[in-house]
Amino acid sequence: MTIRQERSTNLVESISETVASAEQGALNEETFRRVIAIERKRTERSKSPFVLMLLEVTNHQNSEKTKRSLECIVTALLAACRDTDLVGWYKDNCIVGVMFTGLIVNDKHSILSAILNRVSETLRNELTFEQFSQISISFHLFPDDWEDDKSGRPSNSALYPDLTSNDHGRTSLLIVKRCIDIAGSAVLTLICLPLFCAIAIAVKWSSKGPVLFRQERVGQFGQIFTFLKFRSMYVDNDHTVHREFVTKLIAEDAVTEAQSGSRQNVYKLTNDKRVTPIGKFLRRTSLDELPQLINVLKGEMSLVGPRPPIPYELAAYQVWHRRRVLEVKPGVTGLWQVTGRSRVKFDEMVRLDLRYATTWTPWLDLIILLRTPAAVIKGSGAY
């Protein structure tokens, strides 16, 4: 059995278990959150959106009244929802969730208004006025809107409970990862301090402009942060060329030949006239990336993880591409960098990032960090 067939079988089994559980009543928190993750992946393939509705009783002063209200809400929703809708505990005995699937959304506001009206009518008929008046309802549509703006607004975390859970094992591993990041970036910064000074002088001497290049990038869950590099380009250059190239690259249309005359495909701009002479050396040796150790110390990045995209790159992503900036924090180096860098197609790069996210361990981080110097020295795919 192939890996793809095995995954499909597992998905069918998960859905079958979910349907069986749903027939018996509201899904428990673990199952319901797992269903949200399954439905996200289904939407990535089918492009058919779904709506997650969350209902919470705002008055928690009387726990017994709150419990009775929630039980009435669950009973009413189970009786009123379609067979394709799923009712469950988003948070046990605290927040009730309903997933509306199989939707055709031409107008987001119209579909949300229709659902709200139907649910409100059902609850009014089944609850007392006091119970109904204490309900807080929120709607979350997937795919959620990740607009190319500069608000720094993260993605809708309500749609990703499996990635934001307080699982003890996952939390412990993340603490270990953060400790490694702090210790590693601090030591590397001290060791490379003379190199920092030498590069800063070279950049300042080679062309007018600041030593550091600052750019808005997208971190985990869509959070915007200021990304640091040593400046490798002339100031006041036009970013339109790169924006157009990236858009075509993500659409798998941007394939160029390496300038050496080889027939290998390169998935990055080569011989970019915006790059300074010293910038070419810094890029080929990846020394321009050293200031990102500061981003690591600040907690915006990790030593190992996917590369953080520019907002206009994210705007061109397909839905499934977004998972690379959701599942783990962005990194200075990663599986893509030590595997093929700019000679790897964009979709393959995303798959490498997702493979890293699902198999991550401190040991894997150590292997990638140890392989990074060899990849930098080799310089394959660096431009």
Secondary structure, 3 states (H helix, E strand, C coil): CCHHHHHHHHHHHHHHHHHHHHHHCCECHHHHHHHHHHHHHHHHHHCCCEEEEEEEECCCCCHHHHHHHHHHHHHHHHHHCCCCCEEEEEECCCEEEEEECCCCCCCHHHHHHHHHHHHHHHHHHHCCHHHHHCEEEEEEEECCCCCCCCCCCCCCHHHCCCCCCCCHHHHHHHHHHHHHHHHHHHHHHHHCHHHHHHHHHHHHHHCCCCCEEEEEEECHHHCEEEEEEECCECCCCCCHHHHHHHHHHHCCCCCEECCCCCCCEECCCCCCCCECHHHHHHHHHCHHHCCHHHHHHCCCCEEECCCCCCHHHHHCCCHHHHHHHCCCCCEEECHHHHHCHHHCCHHHHHHHHHHHHHHCCHHHHHHHHHHHHHHHHHCCCCC
